Amino acid sequence: DTEVTQTPKHLVMGMTNKKSLKCEQHMGHRAMYWYKQKAKKPPELMFVYSYEKLSINESVPSRFSPECPNSSLLNLHLHALQPEDSALYLCASSQSPGLAGHEQFFGPGTRLTVL
Amino acid sequence: GENVEQHPSTLSVQEGDSAVIKCTYSDSASNYFPWYKQELGKGPQLIIDIRSNVGEKKDQRIAVTLNKTAKHFSLHITETQPEDSAVYFCAACSLTGNQFYFGTGTSLTVIP
């Protein structure tokens, strides 16, 4: 299984809602990533988990809260988002953190719209 | 930190022609350079990568070249097909970190 799955595919939420994005991989990868991608732009790194511990937080606002319950799952909890947070949220995983040459496998993304 | 520049931002070619996309990077510590293809509504998918100990790598119609001295690398697609139409991103990564630095993307259109 060489797939990263993400749910939901689409999400529409109001600024006062609380929602969560989910990501799952069963490749035995020990690094997992959250990216934000705006239209016609490259992915922007948000968080990196290495061995289920948060290793990189790219100065992301606290309204985004990541969680890694186990080595296969990654969540992104959303609360009090702003319309400018509307974007494609991508999850990725790689075999081993901190080593170059390990491909990052991306999921299909969750298209988030904040009203 | 690393800075990756990518050109052109848009590229249109006739079916069967070749397409070339170029990237430059700034950090000499970068030693892994993947290329991703992103189709509309999908996540990026790795199509080819190269490490700094290799100057060229080929996989069927796709090839990547790397010039470490000049700090640039290029993607070459030969005999382009309409299904090659997508946005392509280059990236650079260093041995000391697991963070990819992406280029700004190239929107490739192959005209049948």
Interface residues (C-beta under 8 A of the other chain):
Chain A: V4 A31 K40 K41 P42 P43 L45 V48 S50 I56 L90 A92 S94 P97 G98 L99 A100 G101 H102 E103 Q104 F105 F106 G107 P108 G109
Chain B: N31 Y32 P34 Y36 G41 K42 G43 P44 Q45 L46 D49 R51 V87 F89 C93 S94 L95 T96 G97 N98 Q99 F100 F102 G103 T104 G105 S107
